[in-house]
Amino acid sequence: MATSLAWFSIWPIARTAMLLVFRRKLFWLLFAVAMLSFIFTFGAIYLLATLKQELPQMARFITSMLKDLDGSGTTYLNFMKLQGTVMMILLAFAGSVLAGNDHSRGGFMFYMSRRISLVYYALGKLLAIGLLVLLITTIPALVLFFEYGLLGDMAEYFRENFQIVFGIIGYGLLLSLSIGLLLLALVSWMPRPVPLVILWGGLFVFLPILSSVLAETLRDSEVNLEESSWRLLDLWNNLYIVGSKFFGVELPLFYGAIIVIFTVCLFSITAIFFRLRYLQHQS
């Protein structure tokens, strides 16, 4: 009974962390930027639905030219990838607020004084990060999916594409878990915002550029650029490769991407609990 009740301590930790982020004006600025692409896609889907009723030939032409608006799994896959760009910037600045302040301002000792387990503390912080990821990527994608179905032949679209919902949720959970673990590990060791932003930028800006350069210069002439093993240095691309599988899209380096993501998550979990255990003994 006590163990089951202890699980309820996860939500207050997550809620407190999210409220701290919501109080920052920078969060709402970046969130507004993230919603611009959602509003654009939402309006484009509505426009296409109107054209299908009044000018069906023009609607078919536009859909053939813009594959990201055809309502297939690729539409929501690429939308979530685009949202992820702003999400990475937001998490870089929100990471120190989500967990870093606990180390520098005594919040961690407060939680430990309430006899909260390290596991529940880490899960609470991970839940907060995951909910932010879902808020920016998964929930808007689900809204677009239901909009596309409601504005067209609802019964036929939902019957033929119901599996897309599971793809959106699966990709969102993959992003929440992997990105959440990595961010929490980095914040645990570097609670200050400036070093965190620099390292976060190195992981998601410098490494993708480096992987593209290495793939272009060192690959075999007979190997496609996207099949070069150097592309596995790009964690965001690895998440996209694995996430594509949820939508039934097969991309090269799938198993290599799984290994990289699993390794990153394993090292992140190890780093989190080593650091939290150290801080617990210090307090």
N, C-alpha and C positions, 0 to 999 in steps of 0.2 A: 504493500500500500504506500509506504513512504517513497519507494522508488518511482512508482507511477505518479505520485504528486510532485516529485522533484522534476519530472519532465516539464511541468508547467512553468518552471523557472526560466525556460528557454525563451518563451514569448516576451516576458517583461524586459529581458536583456535586449532582444531584437528591437522591441518597440522603442526603448529608450535611445538606442543607437540611431534608429531612423528619425526620431524626433529631433535629435541633435543635427542631423543632416538637413532636415526640412527647414530648420531655422536659418540656414545659410542662404544668402541671396544668390551666391554663385551657383548653388544647386538649381535654383529655379531658372536661372539664365541658361544653363546648359540643358536643362530639361525642356525649356522652350525651343532651343535649337533642335533637340531630338524630335520634338513634336512637329517641326516644320515638314520633315519628310513624310511623316504620317499624314498630316493634313493634305499635302500635295497628292499622295497616293490615294487617299480617301476621295478627294475631289476628282481625280482622274478616273477612278472606278465609277463614280457617279455619272460623270460625263459620258463614259463609254456605254453605260446602261441606258442613258437617254438616247444616244446615237443608235443603239441597236433597235430601238423602237421606231425612231423617225428616219434614220439613214443607215440601214443595216449594212450596206456595201461599204460605206466609209468606216463604220465600226470594225468590220472585218479587216479592212486595210490597215487601220491603226493598230489593231491587235497583232496582226502579222508582223508589223514593223517593231512593235514594242512587246517583246516576249514577257517582260516583267509585269505585264498587265493582263495576261491571258487567264488568270485565275488558277493556274496550275500550281504544283508544289514549289516550282522555281520562283514564282512570284513572291511567296512568303519567305522562302529561304534567302533570297537576295535582299528582301526588305529587312529581315532580321540582321543580316550581315552589315547592311548600311547603318542600321540603328546601333550596332555594336561599336562603330567607330566613335560616336559621341559618348556611348556608354563607357568606353575605355578612358576617355578624357575626364568624364564625371567621376569615375571611381578613383582616378589618380588623385584628385583633390579631396574626395570624400573619404578616402581610406584612413587618413590620419584622424578624422572626426569619428569615424565608425569604431575604431579600436585604439588608435594611437594615443588619444587623450587619456585613456585609462592607465597607460603606463607612465605618462609624464605628470599627470595631475592626481594620482592616487585612486582613480576609479577601480583599478584592478584589486587593490587592497580592500576596498569597500565591498566588492562582490565576494572576495574570499572570507571576509569577516562574517558574511551571512551564510557561511558553510555551503556555498555553491561549489559543486564539483567543477574541476577544470574542463571536463568533457561537456558539461551543460553550458559553461561559459563560452567555450569555443563554438558550440553548436548555435548558441544565441547570436553570436557575432556573424557566424556563417549564414544564418537565416536572414539577418538584416541585409547582408550583401546580396544574397540570392533574391530577396524580394525587390531590391532596387533593379537588379538585372531583369527580372520578370516584368517589372513595371515599364521598363524602357523598350524591351524587345518582344516579349511573348504576348502580353496583353494587347498592345496595338495590332500585332499580327492576327490575333484571334478576332479582334473587332473588324479588321479588313476582310477576313474570311467570311464572317457572317454577313457583312455588308454586300459582298460580291454575290452570295447566295440569295439574299433577300431581294436584291434588285433585278435578278434574272429569273430563270426557271428554278425556283427554290427547291422543289422536290427532286428534280433531276440532278441539280448541282450537288446538293448535300448527299444524295444517294451515291453518286459516282466519285465524290471527293471527300467522303467522311474521314478517310485515313489521313488527310492533311492535318486535321486537328491533332492527331497523335504525333505527327511529325513536328508541328509547331511546339507542342508541349515537351516532346523529347529533346528537341534542340535547345529549348529554353532551359530545361533542367541540366543539360550538359554544360551550357554556359555558366549557369548559376553555381554548379558544384565546382567545376575546374577553375573558373576565374575567382570564385569566392575563396577557395583554399589557397590559391596563389597569393591573392591580395592579403589575406589574413596572415599568411606566413611572412610576407614582406613587412607588413605593418608591425608584427610582433617584434621583429628585429630592428626595424627602422621607423619608430613612431613619428619622427619629425617629418613635416610635409615636403620640404625641399629635397632631401635625399630620396624620399619615396617617389616623388614625381620624376626625378632624374632616372632612377632605376626602372620605373614603370615605362617611361618613354623609351629607354634602351631596349626593353623587352618587346614592345609593340610598335616601335618606329625603326630603331636601328637594326634589330635582328631581321625584320622582314626585308629591309633594303639590302642587308648583307647577304641574306639567303638568295635573293633575286640576282645579285651581282655574281655570286659564286656559282649559281645554277647556270647563268648565261656564259660565264667564262670557262668553267671547268667541266661542263657536261660533254658527253660524247655527241658528235654531230648527228648520230642516228637516234638519239634519245630526245623525246619531246621535252620542252622546258618544264612543263608541269609534272613530268615523271622523274625529274632529277632529285636525287636523295637530299641535295642541299636545301630543297624546299621545306624539309622537315624542321629546319631551324626556326621557321616562322610558326609560332604557336597558334596565332590567330587563324592562319591558313589550315593548320591541322584540325582545329575545331570546326572549321567550315567543311573540311573533307569528311569528317565523321558525322557532322550534322546533316550533310547532304544525304547520307544513308537513310536517315529518318524519313526523307521525302522520296525515297526510291531512286535517287540519283547516284550513279556509280562514278567515282573519281579515282584517279591514280593515287598510289601511296596510302591507301586506306589503312592497311595493317600497320604500316610504319607510323602513321598518325596516331593510331590507338596506343601503340607502345610509348610514344613520346608523351601523350596526355596522361597515361597511367603513371609514368615515371615522375612527371611533374607533380601530380596529385600525391603520390607516395612521399616524395621528398618534402612537399608542403606540409603534409600531416606530421611528419617526423620533426620538421623545424618548428611547427606550432607548439607541439607538446614539450619539446626540449626547452623552448624559450619560456613557456608558461610555467613549467615546473621550476625553472630557475627563478623566475619572478616570485613564485609562491614561497620558495625557501628564503628569498631576500626579504619578503614581507613578514 
